[in-house]
Amino acid sequence: MDTFFYLYNSTPDFKKLFNESKGFCLPHFSNLMRLSHTKISEKDKPEFYNILFKLTQDNLKRIEEDLSWFIDKYDYRNKDADWKNSKDAIPRGMQKLASGYVQDPPFKEK
């Protein structure tokens, strides 16, 4: 998180990357919100919050639409319809909600 805020505060190109990203999982969103109170200047907070909330809303909506189509795709009337972006909607939705990628193998210490 310190690296994120350092780059956000010091690198204009990073702000552009942040603004064009797919947002964060909800645990990291929570961390960003909690730490932003001390890591972002009062002057920059409105811009930061506008970007962060818009990214979160837009990307949760995108995942919701993908999940909805994934469900609708299993209706017999849609059996020949295109999958669009929905084939991996469930693991992406889980990743967005809880962090981590469910299709990665379990971590094991050596």
C-alpha positions in Angstrom: 0.0 0.0 0.0 2.9 2.4 0.8 4.2 1.9 -2.8 0.8 2.5 -4.3 0.4 5.8 -2.4 4.0 6.8 -3.1 3.5 6.3 -6.9 0.0 7.9 -6.8 1.4 11.0 -5.1 4.6 11.3 -7.1 4.1 9.9 -10.6 1.5 11.4 -13.0 1.8 8.4 -15.3 0.7 6.2 -12.4 -2.4 8.2 -11.9 -3.3 7.6 -15.5 -2.7 3.8 -15.1 -4.8 3.9 -11.9 -7.6 5.7 -13.7 -7.6 3.1 -16.6 -7.3 0.0 -14.4 -10.0 -2.5 -13.5 -10.0 -1.4 -9.9 -9.3 -3.5 -6.8 -10.7 -6.4 -4.9 -12.9 -5.3 -2.0 -10.3 -6.1 0.7 -7.7 -3.9 -1.1 -10.4 -1.3 -1.8 -11.0 -1.2 2.0 -7.3 -0.8 2.7 -7.0 2.0 0.2 -9.9 3.8 1.8 -8.6 3.3 5.3 -5.0 4.5 4.5 -6.0 7.3 2.1 -7.0 9.5 5.1 -3.3 9.9 6.0 -1.6 9.1 2.7 -3.4 11.5 0.3 -3.4 15.3 0.8 -6.7 17.1 1.5 -6.4 18.8 -1.9 -6.0 15.5 -3.7 -8.6 13.5 -1.8 -11.7 14.5 -4.0 -9.9 13.4 -7.2 -8.7 10.2 -5.6 -12.1 9.2 -4.2 -13.8 10.1 -7.4 -11.5 7.8 -9.4 -11.5 5.0 -6.8 -15.3 4.9 -6.4 -16.0 5.1 -10.2 -13.5 2.3 -10.8 -15.1 0.2 -8.2 -18.7 0.9 -9.3 -17.9 0.4 -13.0 -16.0 -2.9 -12.5 -18.5 -4.4 -10.0 -21.2 -3.6 -12.6 -19.1 -5.2 -15.3 -18.7 -8.4 -13.3 -22.4 -8.4 -12.3 -23.3 -8.2 -16.0 -20.9 -11.1 -16.9 -22.3 -13.2 -14.0 -25.8 -12.5 -15.1 -25.0 -13.6 -18.7 -23.2 -16.6 -17.4 -26.4 -17.7 -15.6 -28.6 -16.8 -18.6 -26.3 -18.7 -20.9 -27.4 -22.0 -19.2 -31.0 -21.3 -20.2 -31.8 -23.6 -23.1 -32.9 -20.7 -25.2 -29.3 -19.3 -25.1 -27.5 -22.5 -25.8 -26.2 -21.3 -29.2 -25.6 -17.7 -28.0 -22.1 -16.3 -27.7 -20.5 -16.5 -24.2 -19.2 -12.9 -24.5 -16.9 -12.3 -21.5 -18.7 -14.7 -19.1 -16.8 -18.0 -19.3 -14.7 -17.1 -16.3 -17.1 -14.8 -14.6 -17.4 -16.8 -11.4 -13.7 -16.9 -10.5 -13.3 -13.3 -11.5 -16.3 -12.4 -9.3 -14.8 -14.3 -6.4 -11.5 -12.6 -7.0 -13.1 -9.2 -6.9 -15.0 -9.9 -3.8 -12.4 -11.7 -1.7 -9.0 -11.3 -3.4 -6.8 -14.1 -4.6 -7.6 -16.2 -7.7 -9.5 -19.4 -7.0 -8.1 -21.2 -10.0 -4.5 -20.9 -8.7 -3.2 -24.0 -7.0 -3.3 -23.9 -3.2 -0.2 -22.4 -1.6 2.1 -24.9 0.1 5.2 -24.2 2.1 8.2 -26.0 1.1 
